[in-house]
Amino acid sequence: MNKRIAVVALSATLLMALGCSDSFLTEVPQDFVGPVNFYRNAGDAVAAVNAAYAGFVLVPSPMSGDDYYGRNYYLLTELPTETMTNRLGATNERSLIDFYGWTADHVYLYNLWRVAYFDINKANAVIDHVPGIDMSDTGLRDRVVGEAKFLRALHYFNLARFFGGVPLKLHETAGLDSLQLPRATVAATYAQIIQDLQEAAAVLPVSYGSVDRGRATKGAALTLLAKVYLQRGATGVGTAADFTSAADNLRLVKNLGIYSLDANFGSLFDGTNEASPEIIFAIQNAPIAGAGGQLGKYMVGSKWPYGGATGQNAFQIEIPFFNSWPDTDKRKAGSLLLSWVDKSGKTVAWGTTSTLVTAYGSTGPVPRKFVDINSQGSGMDGCDYVVLRYADVQLMLAEAINEASGPTAEAYDAVNQVRARAGLTALAAGLSKTDFKNAVFLERRYEFFAEGQGFFDNQRNWSWAMGRVEANMKLGPTLNKSPLTSSVPKVDASPIADKYKLFPIPTRVKQLNPLITDQNPGW
């Protein structure tokens, strides 16, 4: 897609033609009203699906690029784990996520909800209108619709993992007569996601040329489908057969023969990953105003010398997790920004003394992932946001096989390939099913640190995850205190109730849509 340039241009054109108002799904339903006569030819079809890709970050006011993949998605998925904290005051909106103090009124929940539905509606517009275009290239027409179904499935999968069952809006909102829908069951929500991905996988190509790099492929649809089956089976929504389905789809991905682990782990997140054999699907960013990412400024500390925006220091590794991460693991250096050379040529490194903390600009080590050292300013980072990669295929396969039949040789081989790339020895042989599962989940913590997977991993291994989160909470007043924190130590909110397996339906959503009458358990 030439790094979202075409996406941004089309999105700006469409959004200028649309208006703003209020709705149950977002607060801007007229952003949903697309010109009916737009869909005339193949160029219009491609332009429309390009606009659907743009919405991960590029959204109209009053929504913000921070509301979804630009920031809040990662805060909501990473701070509830034992790997990340922000070391802010107890009432800070980010701290409420960090120590399980959020409520249905938390602004991040509603903001994420409405951007996801805004994006769903753009995918719906493609799915509704493109099949009716008289195109000689029917394969292109089917592919465009398949791309939109992949995108719709991804957004609904995010919503299902955050909130459970949600309203299933499957057609474009083109007027004010179809804005309110009841909440679907979580089973129905998952069924729709699976249907979309199966239909997408049937028509999407295995690969594209360089001009179209970044579009959804067959491998992306199959990988996401496997992730859906795994999540559904592990959270009690589906059955044990879901683990077999997950493993079967992951084997299909491997058999495509085009993906492999990248030998250079750190390059996956530094803006040079465009042609990596490990990347299956990533949100495309370019170092151009209006087409770039902005997540990097939230990752780095306040003294980060590059880029046009002050570092926000929103993500910091928790010290117990940092101490548990072996220095011999190559992923540690590739995942954390432990030092840099400033503009004067001086090396600045993180450390535990007040002097080092002050020079570094953060009270804890910050992530290296998605930080573009060549950024020209806020919103101009060139690092793509990796959503699906081959290491996840391997670790999901190990997890799915173990859930279905215990730790087989195939399951061991899958996780050991990931460990070998990290420079680690193989897992101990002869592990029990439970011990193997926990080992795989620990591997996921190190492998996918800061990549927006942690909260969803928590859901699949809840007792194990909460044990680790609560242990860090209890250590907070000592291990996470000054100079490794602000004046407020990490809050101990243990024991963590099971209601936190899901976020509550946002209060504002229920106010705007009276057909949503229930709430998630415990809320």
C-alpha positions as CSV (number, residue, x, y, z in Angstrom):
1,M,0.0,0.0,0.0
2,N,3.0,2.3,-0.3
3,K,3.1,2.9,3.4
4,R,-0.5,4.2,3.9
5,I,0.0,7.3,1.6
6,A,-2.9,6.3,-0.6
7,V,-4.9,5.4,2.6
8,V,-4.4,8.8,4.1
9,A,-5.3,10.6,1.0
10,L,-8.5,8.7,0.5
11,S,-9.5,8.9,4.1
12,A,-9.1,12.7,4.1
13,T,-11.3,12.9,1.0
14,L,-14.1,10.7,2.5
15,L,-14.1,12.3,5.9
16,M,-14.4,15.8,4.4
17,A,-17.6,14.7,2.8
18,L,-19.1,13.4,6.0
19,G,-20.5,15.0,9.1
20,C,-20.7,14.5,12.9
21,S,-23.5,13.7,15.4
22,D,-24.2,11.2,18.2
23,S,-24.9,7.4,18.2
24,F,-24.9,4.3,20.3
25,L,-21.8,2.9,18.6
26,T,-19.6,6.0,18.3
27,E,-20.5,9.6,18.8
28,V,-20.1,10.4,15.2
29,P,-22.7,8.4,13.2
30,Q,-22.7,10.8,10.2
31,D,-19.0,9.8,9.7
32,F,-20.7,6.5,8.7
33,V,-22.8,8.0,5.9
34,G,-20.9,7.3,2.8
35,P,-21.7,8.7,-0.7
36,V,-23.7,5.9,-2.4
37,N,-22.4,6.8,-5.9
38,F,-18.7,6.5,-4.8
39,Y,-18.6,2.7,-5.6
40,R,-18.3,2.7,-9.4
41,N,-15.2,0.9,-10.5
42,A,-12.1,-1.1,-9.4
43,G,-10.3,2.1,-8.4
44,D,-13.1,3.0,-6.1
45,A,-13.1,-0.5,-4.5
46,V,-9.4,-0.4,-3.8
47,A,-9.6,3.2,-2.4
48,A,-12.5,2.2,-0.1
49,V,-10.6,-0.7,1.4
50,N,-7.5,1.4,1.7
51,A,-9.6,3.8,3.9
52,A,-10.6,0.9,6.0
53,Y,-7.0,0.2,6.8
54,A,-6.4,3.8,7.8
55,G,-8.7,3.8,10.8
56,F,-6.5,2.0,13.2
57,V,-5.0,5.4,14.0
58,L,-6.4,8.0,11.6
59,V,-9.8,9.0,12.8
60,P,-11.8,12.3,12.8
61,S,-12.4,14.5,15.7
62,P,-13.8,14.2,18.4
63,M,-12.0,10.8,18.3
64,S,-8.3,10.8,18.6
65,G,-5.4,8.8,17.2
66,D,-4.6,7.8,20.8
67,D,-7.9,6.1,21.3
68,Y,-7.0,2.8,19.6
69,Y,-3.7,1.4,18.2
70,G,-2.1,4.8,18.6
71,R,-1.9,4.3,22.4
72,N,-5.0,3.1,24.4
73,Y,-5.1,-0.4,23.0
74,Y,-1.6,-1.0,24.3
75,L,-2.2,0.6,27.7
76,L,-5.3,-1.6,28.2
77,T,-3.5,-4.8,27.2
78,E,-0.1,-4.3,28.8
79,L,-0.6,-2.4,32.1
80,P,-2.8,-5.2,33.5
81,T,0.1,-7.7,33.4
82,E,3.1,-8.1,35.7
83,T,5.4,-6.8,32.9
84,M,4.4,-3.2,32.7
85,T,3.6,-0.3,35.0
86,N,3.5,3.5,34.8
87,R,4.5,4.5,38.3
88,L,2.0,7.4,38.5
89,G,-0.4,8.5,41.3
90,A,-3.1,6.1,42.6
91,T,-5.9,8.1,40.9
92,N,-4.3,8.5,37.5
93,E,-6.3,7.1,34.7
94,R,-3.4,4.9,33.6
95,S,-2.7,3.7,37.1
96,L,-6.3,2.6,37.4
97,I,-5.5,0.1,34.6
98,D,-2.2,-0.8,36.2
99,F,-3.7,-1.9,39.5
100,Y,-7.1,-3.2,38.4
101,G,-9.0,-0.1,39.6
102,W,-10.9,0.7,36.4
103,T,-14.7,1.1,36.2
104,A,-17.2,1.3,33.4
105,D,-16.7,5.1,33.4
106,H,-13.0,4.9,32.4
107,V,-12.6,7.1,29.4
108,Y,-10.2,4.7,27.5
109,L,-12.9,2.1,27.3
110,Y,-15.5,4.2,25.6
111,N,-13.0,5.8,23.3
112,L,-11.6,2.5,22.1
113,W,-15.2,1.1,21.7
114,R,-16.3,4.0,19.4
115,V,-13.1,3.9,17.2
116,A,-13.4,0.2,16.7
117,Y,-17.0,0.6,15.6
118,F,-16.0,3.5,13.3
119,D,-13.5,1.1,11.7
120,I,-16.1,-1.7,11.5
121,N,-18.4,0.6,9.6
122,K,-15.7,1.4,7.1
123,A,-15.2,-2.3,6.5
124,N,-19.0,-2.8,6.3
125,A,-19.2,-0.2,3.6
126,V,-16.8,-2.2,1.5
127,I,-18.5,-5.5,2.1
128,D,-21.9,-3.9,1.3
129,H,-21.0,-2.0,-1.9
130,V,-18.0,-3.6,-3.6
131,P,-19.8,-6.8,-4.6
132,G,-22.2,-4.7,-6.7
133,I,-19.5,-3.0,-8.8
134,D,-19.3,-4.3,-12.4
135,M,-15.7,-5.3,-12.5
136,S,-14.0,-7.4,-15.1
137,D,-11.4,-8.5,-12.6
138,T,-13.7,-10.5,-10.3
139,G,-10.7,-11.9,-8.4
140,L,-9.7,-8.3,-7.4
141,R,-13.3,-7.7,-6.3
142,D,-13.4,-10.8,-4.1
143,R,-10.0,-9.9,-2.7
144,V,-11.1,-6.4,-1.7
145,V,-14.1,-7.8,0.1
146,G,-11.9,-10.4,1.8
147,E,-9.6,-7.7,3.1
148,A,-12.6,-5.9,4.5
149,K,-13.9,-9.0,6.2
150,F,-10.4,-9.6,7.7
151,L,-10.4,-6.1,9.1
152,R,-13.9,-6.4,10.5
153,A,-13.1,-9.6,12.1
154,L,-10.0,-8.1,13.8
155,H,-12.0,-5.2,15.2
156,Y,-14.7,-7.5,16.5
157,F,-12.2,-9.9,17.9
158,N,-10.6,-7.0,19.9
159,L,-14.1,-6.0,21.2
160,A,-15.0,-9.6,22.1
161,R,-11.7,-10.0,24.0
162,F,-12.2,-6.7,25.9
163,F,-15.9,-6.8,26.5
164,G,-17.4,-10.2,25.6
165,G,-20.5,-10.1,23.4
166,V,-21.1,-6.8,21.6
167,P,-23.7,-5.5,19.1
168,L,-23.1,-7.0,15.7
169,K,-23.3,-4.3,13.2
170,L,-22.9,-6.1,9.8
171,H,-24.0,-3.4,7.3
172,E,-23.0,0.2,6.7
173,T,-24.8,2.7,8.8
174,A,-26.1,5.1,6.2
175,G,-28.9,6.8,8.1
176,L,-30.3,7.4,11.6
177,D,-32.8,4.6,11.4
178,S,-30.4,1.7,12.2
179,L,-28.1,3.0,14.9
180,Q,-29.3,1.0,17.9
181,L,-28.8,-2.7,18.2
182,P,-29.0,-5.1,21.2
183,R,-25.9,-6.8,22.5
184,A,-25.1,-10.2,20.8
185,T,-24.0,-13.1,22.9
186,V,-20.3,-13.7,23.1
187,A,-20.9,-17.0,21.3
188,A,-22.6,-15.2,18.4
189,T,-19.9,-12.6,18.3
190,Y,-17.2,-15.3,18.0
191,A,-19.2,-17.1,15.4
192,Q,-19.4,-14.0,13.2
193,I,-15.6,-13.4,13.6
194,I,-14.9,-17.0,12.5
195,Q,-17.2,-16.8,9.5
196,D,-15.6,-13.6,8.3
197,L,-12.1,-15.0,8.6
198,Q,-13.0,-18.3,6.9
199,E,-14.5,-16.4,4.0
200,A,-11.5,-14.0,3.9
201,A,-9.0,-16.9,3.9
202,A,-10.8,-18.5,1.0
203,V,-10.2,-15.5,-1.4
204,L,-7.1,-13.7,-0.1
205,P,-3.7,-14.2,-1.9
206,V,-0.8,-15.8,-0.2
207,S,1.4,-12.8,-0.9
208,Y,1.5,-9.4,-2.7
209,G,4.1,-7.5,-4.6
210,S,6.0,-4.8,-2.8
211,V,3.6,-2.0,-3.8
212,D,0.8,-3.8,-1.9
213,R,2.8,-5.0,1.1
214,G,0.8,-4.6,4.3
215,R,-2.5,-5.9,3.0
216,A,-4.2,-8.8,4.6
217,T,-3.2,-12.2,3.2
218,K,-4.4,-15.7,3.4
219,G,-1.7,-16.3,6.1
220,A,-3.0,-13.4,8.1
221,A,-6.6,-14.6,8.0
222,L,-5.6,-18.2,9.0
223,T,-3.3,-16.9,11.8
224,L,-6.0,-14.7,13.2
225,L,-8.6,-17.5,12.8
226,A,-6.3,-19.8,14.9
227,K,-6.0,-17.1,17.5
228,V,-9.8,-16.7,17.6
229,Y,-10.2,-20.5,18.1
230,L,-7.6,-20.6,20.8
231,Q,-9.1,-17.7,22.7
232,R,-12.6,-19.0,22.4
233,G,-11.6,-22.5,23.6
234,A,-9.5,-21.3,26.5
235,T,-12.0,-18.8,27.9
236,G,-14.9,-21.3,28.0
237,V,-16.9,-19.8,25.2
238,G,-16.2,-22.7,22.9
239,T,-15.3,-26.4,23.3
240,A,-12.1,-28.5,23.4
241,A,-12.5,-28.9,19.6
242,D,-11.4,-25.3,19.3
243,F,-7.9,-26.2,20.3
244,T,-7.7,-28.8,17.4
245,S,-9.1,-26.2,15.0
246,A,-6.5,-23.7,16.2
247,A,-3.7,-26.2,15.6
248,D,-5.0,-27.2,12.2
249,N,-5.1,-23.6,11.0
250,L,-1.6,-22.9,12.4
251,R,-0.2,-25.9,10.5
252,L,-1.8,-24.4,7.3
253,V,0.0,-21.2,7.9
254,K,3.3,-23.1,8.4
255,N,2.7,-25.1,5.2
256,L,2.4,-21.9,3.1
257,G,6.2,-22.0,3.4
258,I,6.7,-18.2,3.3
259,Y,7.1,-17.3,7.0
260,S,10.0,-17.9,9.3
261,L,11.6,-16.4,12.4
262,D,13.7,-13.4,11.7
263,A,17.2,-13.9,12.8
264,N,17.4,-10.2,13.9
265,F,14.7,-9.9,16.6
266,G,15.2,-6.2,17.3
267,S,14.7,-5.3,13.6
268,L,11.1,-6.3,13.8
269,F,10.2,-3.1,15.6
270,D,12.7,-0.4,14.5
271,G,11.2,0.6,11.2
272,T,13.3,-1.7,9.0
273,N,10.9,-4.7,9.1
274,E,9.1,-4.1,5.8
275,A,10.2,-7.3,4.2
276,S,10.8,-9.5,7.3
277,P,9.7,-13.1,6.7
278,E,8.3,-13.1,10.3
279,I,5.7,-10.3,9.8
280,I,2.3,-11.8,8.9
281,F,0.2,-8.6,9.4
282,A,1.2,-5.1,10.6
283,I,-0.4,-1.7,10.6
284,Q,1.5,0.4,8.1
285,N,3.2,3.6,9.2
286,A,5.4,6.0,7.3
287,P,7.6,8.9,8.5
288,I,5.3,11.5,6.9
289,A,2.9,13.8,8.7
290,G,-0.6,12.2,8.7
291,A,0.7,8.8,7.8
292,G,3.1,8.0,10.7
293,G,2.7,6.3,14.0
294,Q,2.7,8.0,17.4
295,L,3.1,5.1,19.8
296,G,6.9,5.7,20.2
297,K,6.5,9.0,22.1
298,Y,4.5,7.1,24.8
299,M,7.1,4.4,25.1
300,V,10.2,6.6,25.6
301,G,11.2,8.5,28.7
302,S,11.0,12.3,29.1
303,K,14.7,12.8,28.2
304,W,14.5,11.0,24.9
305,P,16.4,13.4,22.6
306,Y,14.9,12.5,19.2
307,G,11.6,13.3,17.6
308,G,9.4,16.4,17.9
309,A,7.4,15.4,21.0
310,T,8.4,15.1,24.6
311,G,8.6,11.5,25.8
312,Q,5.4,10.5,27.7
313,N,7.0,7.7,29.8
314,A,3.6,5.8,29.8
315,F,5.1,2.3,29.7
316,Q,7.8,1.2,32.1
317,I,9.0,-2.4,32.8
318,E,8.2,-3.6,36.3
319,I,11.4,-4.2,38.2
320,P,10.7,-7.8,39.3
321,F,10.0,-8.7,35.8
322,F,13.1,-6.9,34.6
323,N,15.2,-8.7,37.1
324,S,13.7,-12.1,36.1
325,W,14.6,-11.6,32.4
326,P,17.9,-13.3,31.7
327,D,20.5,-11.0,30.2
328,T,21.4,-13.9,27.9
329,D,18.0,-13.7,26.3
330,K,18.5,-11.7,23.1
331,R,14.9,-10.4,23.3
332,K,15.8,-8.3,26.4
333,A,18.1,-6.0,24.5
334,G,15.7,-6.0,21.5
335,S,12.7,-5.2,23.6
336,L,14.1,-2.5,26.0
337,L,15.6,0.9,25.4
338,L,18.3,0.5,28.1
339,S,20.6,3.1,26.6
340,W,21.1,5.6,23.7
341,V,23.5,8.1,22.3
342,D,22.2,11.6,22.6
343,K,22.8,14.4,20.0
344,S,26.0,15.4,21.7
345,G,27.5,11.9,21.4
346,K,27.0,11.1,25.1
347,T,25.8,7.6,26.0
348,V,22.8,7.8,28.4
349,A,21.9,4.5,30.2
350,W,19.2,3.5,32.6
351,G,20.3,2.7,36.1
352,T,19.0,2.5,39.7
353,T,20.5,5.6,41.2
354,S,18.8,8.9,41.2
355,T,21.4,10.5,39.0
356,L,21.0,7.8,36.3
357,V,17.2,7.9,36.5
358,T,17.2,11.7,36.1
359,A,19.6,11.6,33.0
360,Y,17.6,8.7,31.4
361,G,14.3,10.5,31.9
362,S,12.3,7.5,33.2
363,T,11.9,5.9,36.6
364,G,12.1,2.5,35.0
365,P,13.5,1.0,31.8
366,V,11.2,1.7,28.8
367,P,10.3,-0.4,25.8
368,R,12.4,-0.3,22.6
369,K,9.6,-1.7,20.5
370,F,7.9,0.7,18.1
371,V,10.5,3.5,18.9
372,D,11.7,5.2,15.7
373,I,15.1,6.8,16.3
374,N,14.7,8.7,13.0
375,S,11.3,10.2,13.9
376,Q,10.8,13.7,12.7
377,G,8.2,14.4,15.3
378,S,4.9,13.3,16.9
379,G,2.8,11.3,14.5
380,M,5.6,10.8,12.1
381,D,7.2,7.5,13.2
382,G,7.9,5.0,10.5
383,C,7.7,1.8,12.7
384,D,4.8,-0.5,11.7
385,Y,2.7,-1.9,14.5
386,V,3.1,-5.6,14.3
387,V,-0.2,-7.4,14.9
388,L,0.6,-11.0,13.8
389,R,4.0,-12.6,13.4
390,Y,5.4,-16.1,13.0
391,A,6.7,-16.4,16.5
392,D,3.1,-16.3,17.6
393,V,2.2,-19.1,15.2
394,Q,4.8,-21.3,16.9
395,L,3.8,-20.5,20.4
396,M,0.1,-20.7,19.7
397,L,0.7,-24.1,18.1
398,A,2.5,-25.3,21.2
399,E,-0.3,-24.0,23.4
400,A,-3.1,-25.5,21.3
401,I,-1.5,-28.9,21.0
402,N,-0.8,-29.0,24.7
403,E,-4.5,-28.1,25.5
404,A,-5.7,-30.8,23.1
405,S,-3.4,-33.7,24.0
406,G,-0.6,-32.6,26.3
407,P,3.0,-31.7,25.4
408,T,3.9,-33.6,22.3
409,A,7.2,-33.6,20.3
410,E,5.6,-31.1,17.9
411,A,4.6,-28.8,20.7
412,Y,8.1,-28.9,22.2
413,D,9.7,-28.2,18.8
414,A,7.5,-25.2,18.2
415,V,8.4,-23.4,21.5
416,N,12.0,-24.5,21.3
417,Q,12.4,-22.8,17.9
418,V,11.4,-19.5,19.5
419,R,13.8,-20.1,22.4
420,A,16.6,-21.0,20.1
421,R,16.2,-17.7,18.2
422,A,16.4,-15.9,21.6
423,G,19.7,-17.7,22.3
424,L,18.2,-20.0,25.0
425,T,18.4,-23.7,25.6
426,A,15.4,-26.0,25.0
427,L,12.7,-26.5,27.5
428,A,13.2,-29.3,30.0
429,A,11.8,-32.6,28.7
430,G,9.0,-34.5,30.5
431,L,7.0,-31.5,31.7
432,S,3.4,-32.0,32.8
433,K,0.6,-30.5,30.8
434,T,0.2,-27.7,33.4
435,D,3.9,-27.0,33.7
436,F,4.3,-27.0,29.9
437,K,1.4,-24.6,29.6
438,N,2.9,-22.2,32.1
439,A,6.3,-22.4,30.4
440,V,4.7,-21.4,27.1
441,F,2.9,-18.5,28.7
442,L,6.1,-17.3,30.3
443,E,7.8,-17.5,26.9
444,R,5.0,-15.4,25.6
445,R,5.7,-12.7,28.2
446,Y,9.3,-12.4,27.1
447,E,8.5,-12.7,23.4
448,F,5.5,-10.4,23.1
449,F,6.4,-7.8,25.7
450,A,4.8,-4.5,24.9
451,E,3.0,-5.8,21.8
452,G,-0.6,-5.7,23.0
453,Q,-1.1,-9.4,23.9
454,G,-0.7,-9.5,27.6
455,F,-4.2,-9.0,28.9
456,F,-5.6,-11.5,26.4
457,D,-3.0,-14.0,27.5
458,N,-4.1,-13.4,31.0
459,Q,-7.6,-14.5,30.1
460,R,-6.3,-17.9,28.8
461,N,-4.3,-18.7,31.9
462,W,-6.0,-16.6,34.6
463,S,-4.8,-18.1,37.8
464,W,-1.2,-18.2,36.7
465,A,-1.3,-14.7,35.4
466,M,-3.0,-13.2,38.5
467,G,-0.6,-15.0,40.8
468,R,2.2,-13.1,39.0
469,V,0.4,-9.8,39.0
470,E,-0.5,-10.0,42.7
471,A,3.1,-11.0,43.6
472,N,4.4,-7.9,41.9
473,M,1.8,-5.8,43.6
474,K,2.9,-7.0,47.0
475,L,6.5,-6.2,46.2
476,G,5.6,-2.8,44.9
477,P,6.2,-0.7,48.0
478,T,9.8,-2.0,48.2
479,L,11.0,-3.0,44.7
480,N,9.1,-0.3,42.8
481,K,9.8,2.6,45.0
482,S,12.1,5.7,44.7
483,P,14.3,6.2,42.7
484,L,12.5,3.6,40.6
485,T,9.2,5.3,40.9
486,S,7.5,8.6,41.6
487,S,6.5,9.5,45.1
488,V,3.6,7.0,44.9
489,P,4.5,3.3,45.0
490,K,2.6,0.7,43.1
491,V,-0.8,0.0,44.6
492,D,-1.4,-3.5,46.0
493,A,-5.0,-4.3,44.9
494,S,-4.8,-8.1,45.5
495,P,-6.7,-10.3,45.5
496,I,-7.9,-9.6,42.0
497,A,-11.5,-10.5,41.4
498,D,-12.6,-12.7,38.4
499,K,-14.7,-9.9,37.1
500,Y,-11.5,-8.4,35.7
501,K,-11.3,-11.1,33.1
502,L,-13.4,-8.7,31.0
503,F,-13.7,-4.9,30.9
504,P,-17.2,-3.6,31.6
505,I,-19.4,-2.3,28.9
506,P,-18.7,1.5,29.0
507,T,-21.3,3.6,30.7
508,R,-21.5,6.0,27.8
509,V,-22.3,3.2,25.4
510,K,-25.2,2.1,27.6
511,Q,-26.5,5.6,27.9
512,L,-26.5,6.0,24.1
513,N,-28.0,2.6,23.4
514,P,-30.8,1.6,25.7
515,L,-31.0,-1.8,23.9
516,I,-27.9,-2.8,25.8
517,T,-29.6,-3.7,29.1
518,D,-27.0,-6.1,30.7
519,Q,-23.5,-5.7,32.0
520,N,-20.6,-8.1,32.3
521,P,-20.5,-10.3,35.5
522,G,-19.5,-8.5,38.6
523,W,-19.8,-5.0,37.1
